[in-house]
Amino acid sequence: MDRRVPSPTNDSIELYIRTYYSLLRSSGQVQVRSLEETHRTMRSSLHSGADSPEPDIGAFIYVAQRLPACIAQVCLVLLGESREVFARRGYADVEEWQPVSAPVRRRRMFFDGHERLAAYIASVSDIDDLIPHLVAYEIEWNKLHALLNRSHVTLDWDAPDATQVREALGLSGHDFERLRGLWRNKLWDTLQAIARAPKNMSVHLLAGSVNDYRKATRGWWNSVMEQSPGVDLRERPVYFVSSNTHSLVNLLVGYARQRNDDLLTTLSQDDPEQLREEAQAAQQDPSPGRLENLLYYLLRKYLQRPGNERELRACLDFERSHGVAYAHAQSYLDVDVQIIELNRLDPAHFDARLNMPGLDRLHDSQAAIINIDYPLGAAAYNILTEVMAGVADLSGVYVMGKAATLNGRVGDVMIPNVAFDQHSSNTYLFRNCFAANDVAPHLRYGTVFDNQKSVSVRGTFLQNRDFMHVFYSEGYTDIEMEAGPYLSAIYEDLAPKRHPVNEIVNLFLLARYDIGFLHYVSDTPYSRRQELLSKSMLYFGMDATYACAAAIVRRILQNEVGLARAYQARG
């Protein structure tokens, strides 16, 4: 039997976590600079240069991508679970502020246009995520400020000397171009703001109790039900999927395939990733998936483009007419939901990777898929617990998400059957319903590793080399944030008590439905082959994403076709 992980954290990380939770209990504002010392002492793998006077541009870009652009103006960050929490603390009009977002982190946020940012938090994971990002941002901002002021570089002219500024900051040409890529046409405005004043942010946690998180999750679920009145999930078997809001619906409905020629034409007008050669090769490749993945990617980019709102409405109407109901996040968690009725799907529109005998039997299925835009960390526990209480019968739980790996490459897929959860300190043993052969046929570039061991960490910044060495020595190579919280919720659905703490939990004997986890690798934090802190998977990520999505959808369809055959045999 798998041994429990020894020393699942270290003193410096624990000290950092205890420090910011202790300070956030204060009824007033907490200055971010009060956390800088323990942040540096932690020696986070993602901020290895925190204690150096030289800028850690990789860390700065990493956190800036996970914060809204207005963070350059922000002095006070307000944290709360819901509109009601903000209103109770004197911010009744917070949702009338300007909605803002971060490039690579989903979180409901509002900016007052001056210096206050309101951020909705769904669980302790949002605190564990946001606080280190704010601290790292302030540390690196102030390094740049000191260097610019020490050098007396002039930034207040119409055409600043980029070479002079770069040399003043001590940056390589490559790093300076990374900053230019981050801020684009705001590069000089932002550098001027950095030169003018040091950063001195404060944080105010308006509420943060377990009960507040539950209320916010309950409000989210009630909103989902109100937005989908035609589907009564209290009377239907449900497959729960945590993934994204594009892959499943593209495979099952395929609006992109209806717009094949139009989408490929867009490459002649806008092709920043140089995909024209890929488009030509994909059209000549008879194997299923390659052209479809490109079309799905082009559709997503096309629908996000300003001015294409009519096309977006046409796409959503087409999907609704084929059995996909949408519930958008409102006032609570930033987690959108799709409810897919299997008996309203048309197999003629399915992606070729879903082909299998018996699909015509789906019209007799009463099952529905609840597909959520995957949450962050501990919010997964709250959401799945709420869903389990609100549906009639759960037929399977399938989770697809990003992960870092200690031994693979970007684009690989990890399939764990052991998960250590930092939140509960439990080691979960379970039968993953997926194996390598379920994913490999749909994967073009990467490799699939099954029988893996995952670690559900509390935050991307809350780890260092010593911390990860403990896990690696025990064979844990799959690093993510949701598996442990989801498994804690599953345990409580299968057992007559709350999940334990600091135990080995064997779900093999308890499970009465599918449990499936697929993690595609987006980061290799300890590999020199990858530039983790600024790399985006972009189109390359479609290969692993859709290989995992195809495996999940095929599993659900096979289950429903099998049930239909069993019913027919009985009757």
C-alpha positions as CSV (number, residue, x, y, z in Angstrom):
1,M,0.0,0.0,0.0
2,D,1.2,3.5,-0.8
3,R,2.9,5.2,2.1
4,R,1.7,8.6,3.5
5,V,3.9,11.5,2.3
6,P,6.4,12.5,5.0
7,S,6.7,16.2,6.0
8,P,4.2,17.5,3.4
9,T,5.4,21.1,3.9
10,N,8.3,22.9,5.4
11,D,8.6,25.5,8.1
12,S,9.2,28.6,5.9
13,I,6.1,27.9,3.8
14,E,4.0,27.2,6.9
15,L,5.3,30.4,8.5
16,Y,4.3,32.4,5.5
17,I,0.8,31.0,5.4
18,R,0.3,31.4,9.2
19,T,1.5,35.0,8.9
20,Y,-0.9,36.2,6.3
21,Y,-3.9,34.4,7.8
22,S,-3.1,35.9,11.2
23,L,-2.8,39.4,9.8
24,L,-5.9,39.1,7.6
25,R,-8.0,38.4,10.7
26,S,-7.5,42.1,11.6
27,S,-10.6,44.2,11.2
28,G,-8.6,46.8,9.3
29,Q,-6.4,47.0,6.3
30,V,-3.1,45.0,6.1
31,Q,-0.1,46.4,4.3
32,V,1.4,44.1,1.7
33,R,4.9,45.1,2.7
34,S,4.3,43.5,6.1
35,L,4.4,40.1,4.3
36,E,7.5,40.7,2.2
37,E,10.0,39.2,4.7
38,T,8.3,35.9,5.1
39,H,7.6,35.8,1.4
40,R,11.3,36.1,0.7
41,T,12.2,33.6,3.4
42,M,9.9,31.0,1.7
43,R,12.2,31.0,-1.4
44,S,9.3,30.1,-3.7
45,S,10.2,28.2,-6.8
46,L,8.2,30.7,-8.8
47,H,10.0,33.7,-7.2
48,S,13.5,32.5,-6.7
49,G,14.9,36.0,-7.1
50,A,12.7,37.6,-4.4
51,D,15.6,38.2,-2.1
52,S,17.9,39.6,-4.9
53,P,18.2,43.4,-5.6
54,E,18.0,42.5,-9.3
55,P,14.5,42.2,-10.9
56,D,13.0,38.8,-11.2
57,I,11.2,39.5,-14.5
58,G,9.9,36.0,-14.9
59,A,8.1,36.2,-11.5
60,F,6.9,39.7,-12.2
61,I,5.3,38.7,-15.6
62,Y,3.9,35.5,-14.0
63,V,2.0,37.4,-11.3
64,A,1.1,40.4,-13.6
65,Q,-0.7,37.9,-16.0
66,R,-2.8,36.7,-13.0
67,L,-3.8,40.2,-11.9
68,P,-5.8,42.8,-13.8
69,A,-4.0,45.6,-15.7
70,C,-5.4,48.2,-13.3
71,I,-3.2,46.7,-10.5
72,A,-0.7,49.3,-11.5
73,Q,-3.1,51.9,-10.1
74,V,-4.4,49.9,-7.1
75,C,-3.6,50.8,-3.5
76,L,-6.3,48.8,-1.7
77,V,-7.5,45.3,-2.6
78,L,-10.9,44.3,-1.0
79,L,-11.7,40.6,-0.6
80,G,-15.2,39.2,-0.1
81,E,-17.3,36.2,-1.1
82,S,-20.4,37.9,-2.5
83,R,-22.2,41.1,-3.2
84,E,-24.0,40.8,0.2
85,V,-20.6,40.6,2.0
86,F,-19.4,43.8,0.2
87,A,-22.7,45.6,1.0
88,R,-22.5,44.7,4.7
89,R,-19.1,46.3,4.9
90,G,-20.1,49.5,3.2
91,Y,-19.5,48.7,-0.5
92,A,-23.0,48.3,-1.7
93,D,-22.2,49.6,-5.2
94,V,-19.2,47.4,-5.8
95,E,-20.7,45.7,-8.9
96,E,-21.3,49.1,-10.4
97,W,-17.5,49.6,-10.6
98,Q,-15.7,48.7,-13.8
99,P,-15.5,44.9,-14.3
100,V,-11.9,43.9,-14.9
101,S,-10.1,40.6,-15.5
102,A,-6.7,39.0,-15.5
103,P,-5.3,37.4,-18.7
104,V,-4.8,33.9,-17.2
105,R,-6.8,33.8,-14.0
106,R,-10.6,33.7,-13.7
107,R,-11.9,35.8,-10.8
108,R,-14.8,38.3,-10.5
109,M,-13.1,41.7,-10.0
110,F,-14.2,45.3,-10.1
111,F,-12.1,48.5,-10.2
112,D,-13.4,51.8,-8.9
113,G,-11.4,53.7,-11.5
114,H,-9.0,55.2,-8.9
115,E,-7.2,53.0,-6.5
116,R,-9.6,50.3,-5.1
117,L,-9.9,46.7,-6.5
118,A,-12.7,44.4,-5.3
119,A,-12.0,40.7,-5.8
120,Y,-14.6,37.9,-5.1
121,I,-13.1,34.9,-3.4
122,A,-14.6,31.5,-3.6
123,S,-12.5,29.6,-1.0
124,V,-9.3,29.7,0.9
125,S,-7.5,28.9,-2.3
126,D,-8.2,32.4,-3.6
127,I,-6.5,33.8,-0.6
128,D,-3.5,31.4,-1.0
129,D,-3.4,32.5,-4.6
130,L,-3.9,36.2,-4.4
131,I,-1.8,37.2,-1.5
132,P,1.6,35.8,-2.8
133,H,0.8,37.3,-6.2
134,L,0.3,40.8,-4.6
135,V,3.4,40.5,-2.5
136,A,5.5,39.3,-5.4
137,Y,4.1,42.1,-7.6
138,E,5.0,44.8,-5.0
139,I,8.5,43.4,-4.4
140,E,9.4,43.5,-8.1
141,W,7.7,46.8,-8.8
142,N,9.7,48.4,-6.1
143,K,13.0,46.9,-7.4
144,L,12.2,48.5,-10.8
145,H,11.3,51.8,-9.1
146,A,14.6,51.9,-7.2
147,L,16.6,51.2,-10.4
148,L,14.9,53.8,-12.5
149,N,15.3,56.4,-9.8
150,R,18.9,55.6,-9.1
151,S,19.8,55.9,-12.8
152,H,17.8,59.2,-13.3
153,V,16.6,57.9,-16.7
154,T,14.1,60.3,-18.3
155,L,10.8,58.6,-19.3
156,D,8.7,61.7,-19.8
157,W,9.4,62.3,-23.5
158,D,7.6,61.1,-26.6
159,A,10.2,58.7,-27.7
160,P,12.1,57.2,-24.8
161,D,15.4,55.5,-25.4
162,A,14.5,51.7,-25.0
163,T,18.2,50.7,-24.8
164,Q,18.9,53.3,-22.1
165,V,15.9,52.2,-20.0
166,R,16.8,48.5,-20.5
167,E,20.3,49.1,-19.3
168,A,19.1,51.1,-16.3
169,L,17.0,48.2,-15.2
170,G,19.8,45.7,-15.8
171,L,17.7,43.6,-18.2
172,S,18.7,41.5,-21.1
173,G,17.1,42.3,-24.5
174,H,15.0,39.2,-24.1
175,D,13.6,40.2,-20.7
176,F,12.8,43.7,-21.9
177,E,10.9,42.3,-24.8
178,R,8.9,40.1,-22.4
179,L,7.9,43.3,-20.6
180,R,6.9,44.9,-23.9
181,G,4.8,41.8,-24.7
182,L,3.1,42.0,-21.2
183,W,2.2,45.7,-21.4
184,R,2.1,46.2,-25.2
185,N,1.1,49.8,-25.9
186,K,1.1,50.6,-22.2
187,L,4.8,49.9,-21.8
188,W,6.0,53.4,-21.3
189,D,2.9,54.5,-19.3
190,T,3.5,51.7,-16.9
191,L,7.3,52.3,-16.6
192,Q,6.5,56.0,-15.9
193,A,4.1,54.9,-13.1
194,I,6.8,52.7,-11.7
195,A,9.4,55.5,-11.8
196,R,7.0,58.0,-10.2
197,A,6.3,56.1,-6.9
198,P,7.0,52.8,-5.1
199,K,4.1,50.4,-4.7
200,N,2.5,50.3,-1.2
201,M,-0.7,48.2,-1.4
202,S,-3.0,47.1,1.4
203,V,-5.4,44.2,1.6
204,H,-8.7,44.1,3.5
205,L,-10.4,40.7,4.0
206,L,-14.1,41.7,4.5
207,A,-15.2,38.1,5.4
208,G,-13.6,34.7,5.2
209,S,-15.5,32.1,7.2
210,V,-16.4,28.6,6.0
211,N,-20.1,29.6,6.2
212,D,-19.5,32.6,3.9
213,Y,-17.9,30.4,1.3
214,R,-20.9,28.0,1.6
215,K,-23.4,30.8,1.2
216,A,-21.6,32.1,-1.9
217,T,-21.5,28.6,-3.4
218,R,-25.2,28.1,-2.6
219,G,-26.0,31.5,-4.3
220,W,-24.0,30.3,-7.3
221,W,-25.9,27.0,-7.6
222,N,-29.3,28.8,-7.1
223,S,-28.4,31.1,-10.0
224,V,-27.5,28.1,-12.2
225,M,-30.9,26.5,-11.5
226,E,-32.7,29.8,-12.2
227,Q,-31.0,30.1,-15.6
228,S,-31.9,26.6,-16.7
229,P,-35.6,26.1,-15.7
230,G,-36.2,23.6,-18.5
231,V,-33.9,21.0,-17.0
232,D,-34.9,19.4,-13.7
233,L,-31.7,17.9,-12.4
234,R,-33.4,16.6,-9.3
235,E,-35.1,13.9,-11.4
236,R,-32.3,12.9,-13.8
237,P,-29.0,11.0,-13.6
238,V,-26.1,13.5,-13.9
239,Y,-22.5,13.2,-15.1
240,F,-20.4,15.9,-13.5
241,V,-17.5,17.3,-15.6
242,S,-14.9,19.9,-14.5
243,S,-13.2,21.1,-17.6
244,N,-13.8,24.3,-19.7
245,T,-16.7,25.7,-21.6
246,H,-15.5,25.0,-25.1
247,S,-14.1,21.5,-25.5
248,L,-17.2,19.3,-24.7
249,V,-19.6,21.4,-26.6
250,N,-17.3,21.5,-29.7
251,L,-17.0,17.8,-29.7
252,L,-20.8,17.2,-29.2
253,V,-22.3,20.0,-31.3
254,G,-19.5,21.3,-33.5
255,Y,-20.6,24.8,-34.6
256,A,-17.0,25.3,-35.7
257,R,-17.2,22.4,-38.2
258,Q,-20.3,24.1,-39.7
259,R,-18.2,27.2,-40.3
260,N,-15.1,25.5,-41.7
261,D,-14.4,27.7,-44.7
262,D,-15.1,31.0,-42.9
263,L,-12.8,30.1,-40.0
264,L,-9.9,29.1,-42.2
265,T,-10.4,32.3,-44.2
266,T,-9.7,34.3,-41.0
267,L,-6.1,33.2,-41.1
268,S,-5.5,35.3,-44.2
269,Q,-6.6,38.3,-42.2
270,D,-5.0,37.6,-38.8
271,D,-2.4,35.0,-38.2
272,P,-0.2,36.0,-35.2
273,E,0.7,32.4,-34.4
274,Q,1.6,31.6,-38.1
275,L,-0.9,28.8,-38.4
276,R,-1.4,28.9,-42.2
277,E,1.0,26.0,-42.8
278,E,-0.7,24.0,-40.0
279,A,-4.0,24.7,-41.7
280,Q,-2.8,23.4,-45.1
281,A,-1.3,20.3,-43.5
282,A,-4.4,19.7,-41.4
283,Q,-6.7,19.8,-44.4
284,Q,-4.6,17.1,-46.1
285,D,-4.4,14.9,-43.0
286,P,-7.1,12.2,-43.0
287,S,-6.7,11.3,-39.3
288,P,-9.5,12.7,-37.1
289,G,-8.8,15.5,-34.8
290,R,-6.1,17.6,-36.4
291,L,-8.3,19.9,-38.5
292,E,-11.1,19.9,-35.9
293,N,-8.7,21.1,-33.2
294,L,-7.6,24.0,-35.4
295,L,-11.2,24.9,-36.2
296,Y,-12.1,24.9,-32.5
297,Y,-9.2,27.1,-31.7
298,L,-9.9,29.6,-34.5
299,L,-13.6,29.7,-33.5
300,R,-12.7,30.6,-29.9
301,K,-10.3,33.4,-31.0
302,Y,-12.9,34.7,-33.6
303,L,-15.7,34.8,-31.1
304,Q,-13.6,36.8,-28.6
305,R,-12.8,39.4,-31.2
306,P,-14.5,42.8,-30.7
307,G,-17.3,43.4,-33.2
308,N,-18.2,39.7,-33.5
309,E,-21.0,39.7,-31.0
310,R,-23.6,38.6,-33.6
311,E,-21.5,35.6,-34.5
312,L,-21.3,34.7,-30.8
313,R,-25.1,34.9,-30.5
314,A,-25.5,32.7,-33.5
315,C,-23.1,30.1,-32.0
316,L,-24.8,30.1,-28.7
317,D,-28.3,29.8,-30.3
318,F,-27.0,26.8,-32.4
319,E,-25.7,25.1,-29.3
320,R,-28.9,25.7,-27.3
321,S,-31.0,24.3,-30.2
322,H,-28.9,21.1,-29.9
323,G,-29.3,20.5,-26.1
324,V,-26.8,22.8,-24.4
325,A,-28.1,25.2,-21.8
326,Y,-25.9,27.9,-20.4
327,A,-25.7,29.4,-16.9
328,H,-23.3,32.3,-16.5
329,A,-21.7,33.4,-13.3
330,Q,-23.7,36.1,-11.6
331,S,-22.7,37.9,-8.4
332,Y,-20.9,34.9,-6.9
333,L,-18.3,32.4,-8.2
334,D,-16.7,33.1,-11.6
335,V,-17.7,29.6,-12.7
336,D,-19.8,29.3,-15.8
337,V,-21.9,26.1,-16.3
338,Q,-23.2,24.1,-19.3
339,I,-26.0,21.6,-18.9
340,I,-26.1,19.2,-21.8
341,E,-29.1,16.9,-22.3
342,L,-27.9,13.7,-24.0
343,N,-31.3,12.9,-25.6
344,R,-31.3,16.2,-27.5
345,L,-27.9,15.7,-29.0
346,D,-27.6,14.8,-32.7
347,P,-24.9,12.2,-33.3
348,A,-24.6,13.4,-36.9
349,H,-22.9,16.5,-35.5
350,F,-20.5,14.6,-33.3
351,D,-16.7,15.0,-33.8
352,A,-15.3,11.9,-35.6
353,R,-13.4,10.9,-32.4
354,L,-16.7,10.1,-30.8
355,N,-17.8,7.6,-33.4
356,M,-19.0,4.3,-31.8
357,P,-21.9,1.9,-32.4
358,G,-25.2,2.5,-30.7
359,L,-25.2,6.3,-30.6
360,D,-28.8,6.3,-31.9
361,R,-29.8,5.0,-28.5
362,L,-29.0,8.3,-26.9
363,H,-32.5,9.6,-27.7
364,D,-33.8,7.4,-24.9
365,S,-31.3,8.6,-22.3
366,Q,-32.5,10.7,-19.4
367,A,-29.0,11.7,-18.4
368,A,-27.5,15.2,-18.4
369,I,-24.0,16.4,-18.2
370,I,-23.1,19.3,-15.8
371,N,-20.0,20.8,-17.2
372,I,-18.3,23.6,-15.2
373,D,-15.5,25.9,-16.0
374,Y,-13.0,24.4,-13.6
375,P,-12.6,26.3,-10.3
376,L,-9.5,27.1,-8.3
377,G,-8.4,24.8,-5.5
378,A,-10.6,24.4,-2.5
379,A,-13.6,25.9,-4.4
380,A,-13.8,22.5,-6.1
381,Y,-14.8,20.9,-2.9
382,N,-17.5,23.5,-2.2
383,I,-18.9,23.3,-5.7
384,L,-19.1,19.5,-6.0
385,T,-20.6,19.2,-2.5
386,E,-23.3,21.7,-3.6
387,V,-24.0,19.9,-6.9
388,M,-24.2,16.5,-5.2
389,A,-26.8,17.8,-2.8
390,G,-28.8,19.3,-5.7
391,V,-29.1,16.5,-8.2
392,A,-31.0,13.2,-8.1
393,D,-28.3,10.7,-8.9
394,L,-24.6,11.1,-9.8
395,S,-23.3,8.8,-12.5
396,G,-19.7,9.9,-12.7
397,V,-17.2,12.6,-11.8
398,Y,-14.7,13.5,-14.4
399,V,-12.0,16.2,-14.0
400,M,-9.8,17.6,-16.7
401,G,-7.3,20.3,-15.8
402,K,-3.8,21.8,-16.1
403,A,-0.9,20.5,-14.1
404,A,2.8,20.9,-13.7
405,T,5.0,17.9,-13.8
406,L,8.4,17.0,-12.4
407,N,9.4,14.5,-15.1
408,G,7.3,15.1,-18.3
409,R,7.0,17.7,-21.0
410,V,4.5,20.4,-21.8
411,G,1.7,18.7,-23.8
412,D,1.9,15.4,-22.0
413,V,-1.1,13.9,-20.1
414,M,-0.9,12.5,-16.5
415,I,-3.4,10.1,-15.2
416,P,-3.2,9.7,-11.4
417,N,-4.6,7.0,-9.1
418,V,-3.1,8.4,-6.0
419,A,-3.6,12.0,-4.8
420,F,-2.1,13.7,-1.8
421,D,-4.2,16.7,-0.7
422,Q,-2.5,19.5,1.1
423,H,-5.8,20.9,2.4
424,S,-6.8,17.7,4.3
425,S,-3.3,16.1,4.5
426,N,-5.1,12.9,3.2
427,T,-3.6,10.5,0.7
428,Y,-6.5,9.3,-1.6
429,L,-6.2,5.9,-3.3
430,F,-8.8,5.5,-6.1
431,R,-9.5,3.6,-9.3
432,N,-9.2,6.1,-12.1
433,C,-11.7,5.1,-14.8
434,F,-9.2,6.3,-17.5
435,A,-6.0,4.6,-18.7
436,A,-3.4,5.6,-21.2
437,N,-5.2,3.8,-24.0
438,D,-8.2,6.0,-23.5
439,V,-6.3,9.2,-24.3
440,A,-3.3,8.1,-26.5
441,P,-5.3,7.5,-29.7
442,H,-6.4,11.1,-29.7
443,L,-3.0,12.7,-28.7
444,R,-0.7,13.7,-31.6
445,Y,2.3,15.3,-29.9
446,G,2.5,14.3,-26.2
447,T,2.8,11.2,-24.2
448,V,0.3,9.7,-21.7
449,F,1.4,8.5,-18.3
450,D,-1.1,6.6,-16.2
451,N,-0.7,5.1,-12.7
452,Q,0.7,8.4,-11.6
453,K,0.7,10.1,-8.2
454,S,-0.5,13.7,-7.9
455,V,-0.1,16.5,-5.3
456,S,-2.9,19.0,-4.8
457,V,-1.0,22.0,-3.6
458,R,-2.5,25.0,-1.8
459,G,-1.1,27.5,-4.3
460,T,1.4,27.8,-7.1
461,F,3.7,30.1,-5.1
462,L,3.5,28.0,-1.9
463,Q,6.2,25.5,-2.9
464,N,10.0,25.5,-3.1
465,R,12.7,23.0,-4.1
466,D,12.9,21.4,-0.6
467,F,9.1,21.1,-0.5
468,M,8.9,19.4,-3.9
469,H,11.9,17.1,-3.2
470,V,9.9,15.4,-0.5
471,F,7.2,14.5,-2.9
472,Y,9.5,13.6,-5.8
473,S,11.3,11.2,-3.6
474,E,8.0,9.4,-3.0
475,G,7.2,9.3,-6.7
476,Y,4.8,12.2,-6.8
477,T,5.3,14.0,-10.2
478,D,1.8,15.5,-11.0
479,I,1.3,18.9,-9.4
480,E,-2.1,20.5,-9.5
481,M,-4.8,22.1,-7.3
482,E,-8.2,20.4,-7.6
483,A,-7.9,16.6,-7.3
484,G,-7.7,16.5,-3.5
485,P,-10.6,18.9,-2.9
486,Y,-12.8,16.9,-5.4
487,L,-11.8,13.6,-3.8
488,S,-12.8,15.0,-0.4
489,A,-16.2,15.8,-1.7
490,I,-16.5,12.4,-3.4
491,Y,-15.7,10.7,-0.1
492,E,-18.5,12.6,1.7
493,D,-20.9,11.5,-1.1
494,L,-19.9,7.9,-0.5
495,A,-19.4,7.7,3.2
496,P,-21.7,8.5,6.2
497,K,-19.3,11.1,7.6
498,R,-17.1,14.1,6.8
499,H,-13.8,13.4,5.1
500,P,-11.0,12.5,7.6
501,V,-7.7,14.4,8.1
502,N,-4.2,13.1,7.7
503,E,-5.2,9.6,6.7
504,I,-4.8,7.2,3.9
505,V,-8.3,7.0,2.3
506,N,-9.1,4.1,0.1
507,L,-11.9,4.9,-2.2
508,F,-11.7,1.6,-4.1
509,L,-14.4,-0.2,-2.0
510,L,-16.6,2.9,-1.6
511,A,-16.9,4.1,-5.2
512,R,-20.2,3.3,-6.9
513,Y,-19.7,5.5,-10.0
514,D,-16.9,6.6,-12.3
515,I,-14.1,8.7,-10.9
516,G,-11.8,10.1,-13.6
517,F,-8.9,12.6,-13.5
518,L,-6.9,13.7,-16.5
519,H,-4.2,16.4,-16.2
520,Y,-2.5,17.9,-19.2
521,V,0.9,19.4,-18.6
522,S,1.2,23.1,-19.0
523,D,4.2,23.7,-16.8
524,T,7.6,22.0,-16.0
525,P,8.8,24.2,-13.2
526,Y,12.1,22.5,-12.6
527,S,13.1,22.0,-16.2
528,R,15.4,24.3,-18.1
529,R,13.7,23.3,-21.3
530,Q,10.7,25.4,-20.6
531,E,10.2,29.1,-19.8
532,L,7.4,28.5,-17.3
533,L,6.8,32.0,-16.2
534,S,6.0,33.5,-19.6
535,K,5.1,30.6,-21.8
536,S,1.6,30.2,-23.1
537,M,0.4,27.0,-24.7
538,L,-1.8,28.8,-27.2
539,Y,-2.7,26.5,-30.1
540,F,-0.2,23.8,-29.0
541,G,-2.4,23.2,-25.9
542,M,-5.4,22.1,-28.1
543,D,-3.8,18.7,-28.7
544,A,-3.8,17.6,-25.0
545,T,-7.0,19.4,-24.2
546,Y,-9.1,17.7,-26.8
547,A,-7.4,14.3,-26.3
548,C,-8.6,14.5,-22.7
549,A,-12.0,15.9,-23.6
550,A,-12.6,13.2,-26.2
551,A,-11.7,10.5,-23.6
552,I,-14.2,12.0,-21.1
553,V,-17.1,12.3,-23.6
554,R,-16.5,8.8,-25.0
555,R,-16.6,7.4,-21.5
556,I,-20.0,9.0,-20.9
557,L,-21.4,8.0,-24.2
558,Q,-20.3,4.4,-23.8
559,N,-21.9,4.3,-20.3
560,E,-25.2,5.6,-21.7
561,V,-25.2,3.3,-24.7
562,G,-24.4,0.4,-22.5
563,L,-27.3,1.2,-20.2
564,A,-29.7,1.5,-23.1
565,R,-28.6,-2.0,-24.3
566,A,-29.1,-3.4,-20.8
567,Y,-32.6,-2.0,-20.6
568,Q,-33.5,-3.4,-24.0
569,A,-32.2,-6.8,-23.0
570,R,-34.3,-6.8,-19.9
571,G,-37.5,-5.8,-21.6
